[in-house]
Structure formats: C-alpha cells, structure tokens
C-alpha cells in the first residue's frame, strides 16, 4: 500500500480503538448501574404528586387552624399525625370535608397513632421523589446503553477499515506480463 493510504489507515485505526474502549466503558457502566438502584418499596419512601399536594396543604391548614384555636404552634409530630390520619381517611371514604376536623379532634384527645418513622421526611421537604420519577432513569439507562453499543459498533467498523489500510502486503509483480502474486 502507498504511504498516504497507510497514514489514512492510522488516522482511522487509532481513534477507533480509543472509541471502542470508551464505548465499552460506557456500555458496561450503564449495565452495572441498572442493578445498583433497584430497591424495594419499603426502603424508598414514594409519594404521588396528589399525595404531596395534600400533605402540603393539610400541614399548612392544620398549623394555622391549631394556632388560631390554641394560640400555640403544633409540634411537627402532631402535624404529621393529623395529616397522615386525614390522608388515610380520605383514601378510605373519599370525603375531604370531615377528615381533617375529625383527625384534629383525635389528635387533641391523644388517640392518634404516631406515623411511620420515615414519614417525617415528607413534611420536612427532604423527599421530593414521586412515582413518575421511577420510570425515567430506566429509560435513560436503556437509551444510553443502546447509544454506547451503537457507537462501539461504528468504531469497530472504522477500526477494521483502518486496519485494512494499515496492513502492508508485499506483492511480487512480473515485469514482463504485469501479473501480481502475494509474497507471503
């Protein structure tokens, strides 16, 4: 092969090899990341957007109503108890008008059960995750892995083309008739 063809072969071959290595790292990075974030529903606190909105409005409404009635601020635990009670009753009955007032009366009487330990994060604003957020990372991982695989295949094809151009074959050519024969 001529000198310019060999140079073009190296120009194709070297970036292709580097590209295949980078694509392999990305591809296996996406694959290994898929299993690392799979958790059970018990370990991750998830709330729907409607539940988040209800909790927020319930907490602000209860705080202001309690402050007007008793001239003191309710504790965070009491706010959580009342709003979780109201949310559960709303899910059971579907009637929003009586749920908060009934739960407030139960909280003042001290007959409400304390909410689960991880519920406090929902009221403090530390958890912003919703049910819809579970689907996006899986799609992103799938598309990213597919893109890395596709780019890796394209780099492999470019590397093969570069390798063919770099290979220096020795040939013998007959000076009389012009026939070409491989020397190897």
MIDOSE-1310 file (N, C-alpha, C; in nm, 2 decimals, decimal comma, always signed):
residues 184
xxxx	+0,08/-0,12/+0,00/+0,00/+0,00/+0,00/+0,09/+0,12/+0,00; +0,03/+0,23/-0,05/+0,11/+0,36/-0,06/+0,12/+0,43/+0,08; +0,21/+0,52/+0,09/+0,23/+0,59/+0,21/+0,10/+0,67/+0,26; +0,03/+0,74/+0,17/-0,09/+0,81/+0,21/-0,20/+0,72/+0,26
xxxx	-0,21/+0,60/+0,20/-0,31/+0,51/+0,24/-0,29/+0,46/+0,38; -0,16/+0,43/+0,41/-0,12/+0,39/+0,55/-0,15/+0,49/+0,65; -0,12/+0,62/+0,62/-0,14/+0,73/+0,71/-0,29/+0,74/+0,74; -0,37/+0,73/+0,63/-0,52/+0,74/+0,65/-0,57/+0,62/+0,73
xxxx	-0,50/+0,51/+0,71/-0,54/+0,39/+0,80/-0,51/+0,41/+0,94; -0,39/+0,47/+0,97/-0,36/+0,50/+1,12/-0,46/+0,61/+1,17; -0,50/+0,71/+1,09/-0,59/+0,81/+1,13/-0,73/+0,75/+1,16; -0,77/+0,64/+1,09/-0,89/+0,57/+1,12/-0,88/+0,47/+1,24
xxxx	-0,76/+0,41/+1,24/-0,74/+0,30/+1,34/-0,73/+0,34/+1,48; -0,65/+0,44/+1,51/-0,62/+0,48/+1,64/-0,74/+0,54/+1,71; -0,81/+0,64/+1,65/-0,94/+0,69/+1,72/-1,04/+0,58/+1,73; -1,05/+0,49/+1,64/-1,15/+0,38/+1,65/-1,12/+0,29/+1,77
xxxx	-1,00/+0,26/+1,79/-0,96/+0,17/+1,91/-0,99/+0,25/+2,04; -0,96/+0,37/+2,05/-0,99/+0,45/+2,16/-1,14/+0,47/+2,18; -1,21/+0,49/+2,07/-1,36/+0,50/+2,08/-1,42/+0,37/+2,12; -1,37/+0,25/+2,08/-1,43/+0,13/+2,12/-1,41/+0,11/+2,27
xxxx	-1,29/+0,14/+2,32/-1,26/+0,13/+2,47/-1,36/+0,22/+2,55; -1,37/+0,34/+2,51/-1,46/+0,44/+2,58/-1,61/+0,39/+2,57; -1,65/+0,34/+2,45/-1,79/+0,29/+2,44/-1,81/+0,17/+2,53; -1,71/+0,08/+2,54/-1,72/-0,04/+2,62/-1,74/+0,00/+2,77
xxxx	-1,66/+0,10/+2,81/-1,67/+0,15/+2,95/-1,81/+0,21/+2,98; -1,86/+0,29/+2,88/-1,99/+0,35/+2,90/-2,10/+0,24/+2,90; -2,09/+0,14/+2,81/-2,19/+0,04/+2,80/-2,19/-0,05/+2,93; -2,07/-0,09/+2,98/-2,07/-0,17/+3,10/-2,10/-0,09/+3,22
xxxx	-2,08/+0,04/+3,21/-2,12/+0,13/+3,32/-2,27/+0,14/+3,33; -2,34/+0,15/+3,21/-2,48/+0,16/+3,21/-2,54/+0,02/+3,26; -2,48/-0,09/+3,22/-2,53/-0,22/+3,26/-2,51/-0,24/+3,41; -2,40/-0,20/+3,47/-2,38/-0,22/+3,61/-2,46/-0,12/+3,69
xxxx	-2,50/-0,01/+3,64/-2,58/+0,09/+3,71/-2,72/+0,04/+3,72; -2,77/-0,04/+3,63/-2,91/-0,08/+3,63/-2,94/-0,16/+3,76; -2,86/-0,25/+3,81/-2,89/-0,32/+3,92/-2,86/-0,25/+4,05; -2,78/-0,14/+4,05/-2,74/-0,08/+4,18/-2,85/+0,01/+4,24
xxxx	-2,95/+0,05/+4,16/-3,05/+0,14/+4,22/-3,19/+0,07/+4,24; -3,19/-0,06/+4,21/-3,32/-0,13/+4,23/-3,34/-0,15/+4,38; -3,45/-0,10/+4,43/-3,48/-0,11/+4,57/-3,62/-0,15/+4,59; -3,66/-0,20/+4,71/-3,80/-0,23/+4,73/-3,88/-0,11/+4,78
xxxx	-4,01/-0,12/+4,77/-4,09/-0,01/+4,81/-4,08/+0,02/+4,96; -4,04/-0,07/+5,04/-4,03/-0,05/+5,18/-3,91/+0,04/+5,22; -3,81/+0,03/+5,14/-3,69/+0,11/+5,17/-3,69/+0,25/+5,11; -3,77/+0,27/+5,01/-3,77/+0,40/+4,95/-3,91/+0,46/+4,97
xxxx	-3,92/+0,58/+5,03/-4,05/+0,64/+5,05/-4,09/+0,71/+4,93; -4,20/+0,67/+4,87/-4,25/+0,73/+4,75/-4,39/+0,79/+4,77; -4,41/+0,90/+4,71/-4,55/+0,96/+4,72/-4,59/+1,01/+4,58; -4,71/+1,01/+4,56/-4,76/+1,06/+4,43/-4,77/+1,21/+4,44
xxxx	-4,78/+1,28/+4,33/-4,79/+1,42/+4,33/-4,92/+1,47/+4,40; -5,03/+1,39/+4,39/-5,15/+1,44/+4,46/-5,14/+1,42/+4,61; -5,07/+1,31/+4,66/-5,04/+1,30/+4,80/-4,95/+1,41/+4,85; -4,85/+1,44/+4,77/-4,76/+1,55/+4,81/-4,83/+1,68/+4,83
xxxx	-4,92/+1,71/+4,73/-5,00/+1,83/+4,74/-5,10/+1,83/+4,86; -5,16/+1,72/+4,89/-5,25/+1,71/+5,00/-5,17/+1,72/+5,13; -5,06/+1,66/+5,14/-4,98/+1,67/+5,27/-4,94/+1,82/+5,29; -4,90/+1,89/+5,19/-4,85/+2,03/+5,20/-4,97/+2,12/+5,24
xxxx	-5,08/+2,10/+5,18/-5,20/+2,19/+5,21/-5,25/+2,15/+5,35; -5,25/+2,03/+5,38/-5,30/+1,98/+5,51/-5,21/+2,04/+5,62; -5,09/+2,03/+5,61/-4,99/+2,08/+5,71/-5,01/+2,23/+5,73; -5,01/+2,30/+5,62/-5,03/+2,45/+5,64/-5,16/+2,49/+5,70
xxxx	-5,27/+2,42/+5,65/-5,40/+2,45/+5,71/-5,42/+2,41/+5,85; -5,36/+2,29/+5,89/-5,37/+2,25/+6,03/-5,29/+2,34/+6,12; -5,17/+2,38/+6,08/-5,09/+2,47/+6,16/-5,16/+2,60/+6,19; -5,22/+2,66/+6,08/-5,29/+2,79/+6,11/-5,42/+2,77/+6,19
xxxx	-5,50/+2,66/+6,17/-5,62/+2,64/+6,25/-5,58/+2,61/+6,39; -5,48/+2,53/+6,41/-5,44/+2,50/+6,55/-5,39/+2,62/+6,62; -5,31/+2,71/+6,55/-5,26/+2,83/+6,61/-5,37/+2,92/+6,65; -5,47/+2,94/+6,57/-5,59/+3,02/+6,60/-5,66/+2,97/+6,72
xxxx	-5,68/+2,84/+6,73/-5,76/+2,78/+6,83/-5,69/+2,78/+6,97; -5,56/+2,74/+6,97/-5,49/+2,72/+7,09/-5,39/+2,83/+7,12; -5,37/+2,92/+7,03/-5,27/+3,03/+7,05/-5,13/+2,98/+7,06; -5,10/+2,85/+7,02/-4,97/+2,79/+7,02/-4,95/+2,72/+6,89
xxxx	-4,83/+2,70/+6,86/-4,80/+2,62/+6,74/-4,80/+2,47/+6,76; -4,85/+2,40/+6,67/-4,85/+2,25/+6,69/-4,71/+2,20/+6,67; -4,68/+2,08/+6,73/-4,55/+2,02/+6,70/-4,55/+1,95/+6,57; -4,43/+1,93/+6,52/-4,42/+1,86/+6,39/-4,48/+1,72/+6,39
xxxx	-4,46/+1,65/+6,50/-4,52/+1,52/+6,52/-4,67/+1,53/+6,51; -4,73/+1,62/+6,58/-4,88/+1,64/+6,58/-4,93/+1,67/+6,44; -4,86/+1,76/+6,37/-4,90/+1,79/+6,23/-4,89/+1,66/+6,14; -4,78/+1,59/+6,16/-4,77/+1,46/+6,08/-4,88/+1,36/+6,11
xxxx	-4,91/+1,35/+6,24/-5,02/+1,26/+6,28/-5,15/+1,30/+6,22; -5,19/+1,42/+6,23/-5,32/+1,47/+6,18/-5,33/+1,45/+6,03; -5,22/+1,49/+5,96/-5,23/+1,49/+5,81/-5,22/+1,34/+5,76; -5,15/+1,26/+5,82/-5,15/+1,12/+5,78/-5,28/+1,05/+5,81
xxxx	-5,34/+1,08/+5,92/-5,48/+1,03/+5,95/-5,58/+1,08/+5,85; -5,57/+1,21/+5,82/-5,66/+1,27/+5,72/-5,64/+1,21/+5,58; -5,52/+1,18/+5,54/-5,49/+1,12/+5,41/-5,54/+0,98/+5,41; -5,53/+0,90/+5,52/-5,58/+0,76/+5,52/-5,73/+0,77/+5,51
xxxx	-5,80/+0,85/+5,59/-5,94/+0,86/+5,59/-5,99/+0,91/+5,45; -5,92/+1,00/+5,39/-5,96/+1,05/+5,26/-5,95/+0,93/+5,16; -5,85/+0,85/+5,17/-5,84/+0,73/+5,08/-5,95/+0,63/+5,10; -5,99/+0,62/+5,23/-6,10/+0,52/+5,26/-6,24/+0,57/+5,22
xxxx	-6,27/+0,70/+5,26/-6,40/+0,75/+5,24/-6,42/+0,83/+5,12; -6,32/+0,91/+5,08/-6,33/+1,00/+4,97/-6,39/+1,13/+5,00; -6,42/+1,15/+5,13/-6,49/+1,28/+5,18/-6,38/+1,36/+5,24; -6,35/+1,48/+5,18/-6,24/+1,56/+5,23/-6,29/+1,66/+5,34
xxxx	-6,42/+1,69/+5,35/-6,47/+1,79/+5,44/-6,45/+1,75/+5,58; -6,48/+1,62/+5,62/-6,47/+1,58/+5,76/-6,34/+1,52/+5,80; -6,25/+1,49/+5,71/-6,13/+1,42/+5,75/-6,04/+1,49/+5,84; -6,01/+1,62/+5,80/-5,91/+1,69/+5,88/-5,97/+1,73/+6,02
xxxx	-6,09/+1,77/+6,02/-6,15/+1,81/+6,15/-6,16/+1,69/+6,24; -6,20/+1,57/+6,19/-6,21/+1,45/+6,28/-6,07/+1,41/+6,33; -5,97/+1,42/+6,24/-5,83/+1,39/+6,28/-5,78/+1,49/+6,38; -5,81/+1,62/+6,37/-5,77/+1,72/+6,46/-5,83/+1,69/+6,60
xxxx	-5,95/+1,65/+6,60/-6,02/+1,62/+6,73/-5,95/+1,50/+6,79; -5,92/+1,40/+6,71/-5,85/+1,28/+6,77/-5,71/+1,31/+6,82; -5,64/+1,41/+6,75/-5,51/+1,45/+6,79/-5,51/+1,52/+6,92; -5,61/+1,61/+6,94/-5,62/+1,68/+7,07/-5,65/+1,59/+7,18
xxxx	-5,73/+1,49/+7,15/-5,77/+1,38/+7,25/-5,65/+1,29/+7,28; -5,55/+1,29/+7,19/-5,44/+1,20/+7,20/-5,46/+1,06/+7,16; -5,56/+1,03/+7,07/-5,59/+0,90/+7,03/-5,53/+0,86/+6,89; -5,45/+0,94/+6,84/-5,39/+0,91/+6,71/-5,26/+0,83/+6,72
xxxx	-5,24/+0,74/+6,63/-5,11/+0,66/+6,63/-5,01/+0,75/+6,57; -4,88/+0,74/+6,62/-4,77/+0,82/+6,55/-4,75/+0,76/+6,41; -4,71/+0,84/+6,32/-4,69/+0,79/+6,18/-4,55/+0,71/+6,18; -4,53/+0,65/+6,07/-4,41/+0,57/+6,05/-4,29/+0,67/+6,06
xxxx	-4,17/+0,61/+6,09/-4,05/+0,69/+6,11/-4,01/+0,77/+5,99; -4,03/+0,71/+5,87/-3,98/+0,78/+5,75/-4,08/+0,89/+5,70; -4,19/+0,90/+5,76/-4,29/+1,00/+5,71/-4,25/+1,14/+5,74; -4,17/+1,16/+5,84/-4,12/+1,30/+5,87/-4,05/+1,36/+5,76
xxxx	-3,98/+1,28/+5,68/-3,91/+1,34/+5,56/-4,00/+1,40/+5,46; -4,13/+1,35/+5,45/-4,22/+1,40/+5,36/-4,27/+1,54/+5,40; -4,27/+1,57/+5,52/-4,31/+1,70/+5,57/-4,20/+1,80/+5,58; -4,08/+1,75/+5,60/-3,97/+1,85/+5,61/-3,92/+1,89/+5,47
xxxx	-3,96/+1,82/+5,36/-3,92/+1,86/+5,23/-3,79/+1,79/+5,18; -3,74/+1,70/+5,26/-3,62/+1,63/+5,21/-3,65/+1,53/+5,10; -3,77/+1,48/+5,09/-3,80/+1,38/+4,99/-3,88/+1,45/+4,88; -3,84/+1,45/+4,76/-3,91/+1,51/+4,65/-3,94/+1,41/+4,54
xxxx	-3,92/+1,29/+4,57/-3,93/+1,18/+4,47/-4,08/+1,14/+4,46; -4,12/+1,13/+4,33/-4,26/+1,09/+4,31/-4,26/+0,95/+4,23; -4,38/+0,90/+4,21/-4,39/+0,77/+4,15/-4,34/+0,78/+4,00; -4,37/+0,89/+3,94/-4,33/+0,91/+3,80/-4,17/+0,91/+3,78
xxxx	-4,10/+0,94/+3,89/-3,95/+0,95/+3,88/-3,89/+0,81/+3,87; -3,96/+0,70/+3,89/-3,90/+0,57/+3,88/-3,88/+0,53/+3,74; -3,96/+0,58/+3,64/-3,95/+0,53/+3,51/-3,84/+0,60/+3,43; -3,81/+0,72/+3,46/-3,71/+0,80/+3,38/-3,57/+0,74/+3,38
xxxx	-3,51/+0,71/+3,49/-3,38/+0,65/+3,49/-3,36/+0,52/+3,41; -3,46/+0,44/+3,42/-3,45/+0,31/+3,34/-3,45/+0,34/+3,19; -3,53/+0,43/+3,15/-3,53/+0,47/+3,01/-3,40/+0,53/+2,97; -3,35/+0,62/+3,05/-3,22/+0,69/+3,02/-3,11/+0,58/+3,02
xxxx	-3,11/+0,49/+3,11/-3,01/+0,38/+3,11/-3,02/+0,30/+2,98; -3,14/+0,26/+2,94/-3,16/+0,18/+2,82/-3,11/+0,26/+2,70; -3,15/+0,38/+2,68/-3,11/+0,46/+2,57/-2,96/+0,49/+2,57; -2,90/+0,51/+2,69/-2,76/+0,53/+2,70/-2,68/+0,41/+2,66
xxxx	-2,72/+0,29/+2,71/-2,66/+0,17/+2,68/-2,67/+0,13/+2,53; -2,78/+0,16/+2,47/-2,80/+0,14/+2,33/-2,71/+0,23/+2,25; -2,71/+0,36/+2,29/-2,62/+0,45/+2,21/-2,47/+0,41/+2,23; -2,43/+0,37/+2,34/-2,29/+0,33/+2,36/-2,26/+0,20/+2,28
xxxx	-2,35/+0,11/+2,27/-2,33/-0,01/+2,19/-2,32/+0,03/+2,04; -2,41/+0,11/+2,00/-2,42/+0,15/+1,86/-2,29/+0,23/+1,82; -2,24/+0,32/+1,90/-2,12/+0,39/+1,88/-2,00/+0,30/+1,88; -2,00/+0,20/+1,97/-1,90/+0,10/+1,97/-1,89/+0,02/+1,84
xxxx	-2,00/-0,02/+1,79/-2,00/-0,09/+1,66/-1,95/-0,01/+1,55; -1,99/+0,12/+1,55/-1,94/+0,21/+1,44/-1,79/+0,23/+1,45; -1,74/+0,24/+1,58/-1,59/+0,25/+1,59/-1,52/+0,12/+1,55; -1,58/+0,01/+1,58/-1,53/-0,12/+1,53/-1,51/-0,13/+1,38
xxxx	-1,62/-0,09/+1,31/-1,62/-0,09/+1,17/-1,51/+0,01/+1,11; -1,50/+0,13/+1,17/-1,39/+0,22/+1,14/-1,25/+0,16/+1,16; -1,24/+0,09/+1,27/-1,11/+0,03/+1,30/-1,08/-0,08/+1,20; -1,18/-0,16/+1,16/-1,15/-0,26/+1,06/-1,10/-0,19/+0,93
xxxx	-1,17/-0,09/+0,89/-1,13/-0,02/+0,77/-0,98/+0,04/+0,78; -0,95/+0,09/+0,90/-0,82/+0,14/+0,92/-0,72/+0,03/+0,92; -0,75/-0,08/+0,98/-0,66/-0,20/+0,98/-0,63/-0,25/+0,84; -0,73/-0,25/+0,76/-0,71/-0,29/+0,62/-0,62/-0,20/+0,54
xxxx	-0,63/-0,07/+0,57/-0,54/+0,03/+0,51/-0,40/+0,02/+0,56; -0,38/-0,01/+0,69/-0,25/-0,01/+0,75/-0,17/-0,14/+0,71; -0,24/-0,25/+0,69/-0,17/-0,37/+0,66/-0,08/-0,35/+0,54; +0,04/-0,39/+0,55/+0,13/-0,37/+0,44/+0,15/-0,51/+0,38
xxxx	+0,10/-0,53/+0,27/+0,12/-0,66/+0,20/+0,23/-0,64/+0,10; +0,31/-0,74/+0,09/+0,42/-0,75/+0,00/+0,37/-0,83/-0,12; +0,39/-0,77/-0,24/+0,35/-0,84/-0,36/+0,46/-0,84/-0,46; +0,46/-0,94/-0,54/+0,56/-0,95/-0,64/+0,49/-0,93/-0,78
xxxx	+0,55/-0,85/-0,86/+0,49/-0,82/-0,99/+0,59/-0,86/-1,10; +0,53/-0,93/-1,19/+0,61/-0,97/-1,30/+0,64/-0,85/-1,39; +0,76/-0,83/-1,43/+0,80/-0,72/-1,51/+0,76/-0,73/-1,66; +0,74/-0,86/-1,70/+0,71/-0,89/-1,84/+0,56/-0,88/-1,87
xxxx	+0,48/-0,95/-1,78/+0,34/-0,96/-1,81/+0,26/-0,87/-1,72; +0,31/-0,83/-1,60/+0,24/-0,74/-1,50/+0,16/-0,82/-1,40; +0,17/-0,96/-1,40/+0,10/-1,04/-1,30/+0,14/-1,01/-1,16; +0,05/-1,01/-1,07/+0,08/-0,98/-0,93/+0,06/-1,11/-0,84
xxxx	+0,16/-1,14/-0,76/+0,15/-1,26/-0,68/+0,19/-1,22/-0,53; +0,11/-1,27/-0,43/+0,14/-1,24/-0,29/+0,28/-1,30/-0,26; +0,36/-1,22/-0,18/+0,49/-1,27/-0,14/+0,48/-1,36/-0,02; +0,38/-1,35/+0,06/+0,37/-1,43/+0,18/+0,31/-1,56/+0,16
